[in-house]
Amino acid sequence: MPESRSTGAAVDSLLNRHQVSADAVLAVLLLLPLGLVSWGLLQASDSPLPLRLLAGLCVLVLHGCVVARRLRPLAAYGLAAAVMLLLVALPPLHDPGGAYYPAVLLPSTLVFGLLLYTAAGRLGLLPGLVCLAVALAGVGLLLARLWNPASWGGSSGSSELAAWRIGLSAGLVAVTACLWSLGRLSRMRVLFLSELRAKAERAEADRAREREEAARSERDRISREMHDVVSHSLAVMVSQAEGGRLSAPDAPRAEVFATIAGVGREALRDMRGLLGVLRADGGTAPQPGLGDLPDLLGHVRDTGVRVAVHEIGDAHPLRPAADLTAYRVVQEGLTNVIKHAGATAAADLTLAWRPDGLHITITDDGDGPPAEGAGVGLTGMRERLGMVGGTLEAGRRTGAGFVLSATVPYEPRSLPSSGS
């Protein structure tokens, strides 16, 4: 079923891209059965040659209007309506068998129904109603032309005449109304599908914009936090340099320490100025670390989530960037538990102090983030951990639940040497 739908959509797309070519092919296909029969009747007719030539020209124009029915629907319909009016007004045609029939009964006039359907489907409501009014007016003229069969050589029996008039009137009005209604229905379908595509495109654009904004916000936050960490390291460097200078003020290295302290103070001043610009609130509050976990766990438990904390091994001092990263990983992981597992979920937080670094594991009994939306938070955490040399793994647990595992190294990992 999906394959047939995709094939139909591909065919529709191809026909819409090549409207004139497709309609030209359709005109030829209609010309073969209808046009050839009409031309055969005209050739076999005993009517005057000018009458037959004029009727044949009308037939060609009707089939030609099919080529432009979607490119210029109003013009094609108007020209076809004028041609039909001319055919209604022409004298009856005469065949060798002695029968008479109006020229409007030639098979090619059926093409007008297709043009009415196309105009109703392609034009707006008001132009479409005008086209319907023109068609109904044409039906009235045709009924007047065919109302008395005796005037053009038909039977004039009383019982047959009543049935003829009732059937002809009901049939022509019903066919006209049905063709116009089907055209309007096709237009509503096209507009509905177009609106669905527009909504899908807007939704996709909104999702892409949200992902970009979330990623940019995360990068900005990491940038501000790294500025805090660098500022702290510069402050330590300045204090150590000042200590070295004061411990031996007369030593030759005292001038070197003074230069280091001066450069460090200038860098610290520039860093704090830049930090003030980056911070939305302009503040300089210290960044959190693992020492602030009790407050974070308290906020999480206030939402109804049950969090059990397990600590394995002896705590190891972390450098500021790693300490901040570990805190943010725990914060993001518990936030995902609240968002995706629900307020009644249960979570386990494990802090394992191992020789190679701090291993953080967060498990819960919920479904975890959806597959299409899991990239923003996890990508942000991977970027943050990558800046301190850490790693992150996350996915669904066997059975039910979600697990997040992160490694934060104690010391920055040195880059491999490029060789001599």
RAJO-V61627 format. One record per pair of residues at least 4 apart in sequence whose C-alpha atoms are under 6 Angstrom apart, sorted by the first residue. I is the first residue (numbers start at 1). J is the second residue. If there is no record, write none. Layout:
i: {I/I}
j: {J/J}
This chain:
i: {15/20/23/24/27/27/27/30/31/32/34/34/35/38/38/42/45/45/46/46/47/47/58/62/65/68/69/69/73/73/77/87/87/88/92/92/92/92/93/93/93/94/94/95/100/100/117/117/117/118/119/120/120/120/120/121/121/121/121/123/123/124/143/149/149/150/150/156/157/160/163/164/165/167/170/188/199/210/212/213/222/227/229/229/231/234/238/238/241/241/245/245/245/249/260/264/267/271/276/289/289/289/290/293/301/301/304/304/305/305/305/305/306/307/307/308/309/309/310/311/311/311/312/313/318/318/318/328/329/336/337/338/338/340/340/341/341/341/346/347/347/348/348/349/349/350/350/351/351/352/352/353/357/357/357/358/358/359/359/360/360/361/361/362/362/363/363/364/364/365/366/367/368/369/370/375/382/382/385/385/386/389/390/390/391/391/392/392/393/393/394/394/395/395/396/396/397/397}
j: {19/24/67/67/31/63/66/34/35/36/107/108/108/106/107/52/94/95/94/95/93/94/83/80/76/72/73/76/77/119/115/103/104/104/100/101/102/103/100/101/102/99/100/99/152/153/179/180/183/122/123/128/180/183/184/183/184/186/187/127/128/128/147/154/155/154/156/161/161/164/167/168/169/171/174/192/203/214/216/217/226/231/320/321/268/264/261/264/257/261/249/254/257/254/264/268/271/275/282/323/324/327/327/297/305/306/343/344/343/344/345/346/346/347/348/348/349/350/350/350/351/352/352/353/322/323/410/332/333/340/341/342/343/368/369/345/366/367/364/363/364/362/363/361/362/360/361/359/360/358/359/358/408/409/410/407/408/406/407/405/406/404/405/403/404/402/403/401/402/401/401/401/402/374/374/379/386/392/390/391/390/413/407/408/406/407/405/406/404/405/403/404/402/403/401/402/401/402}
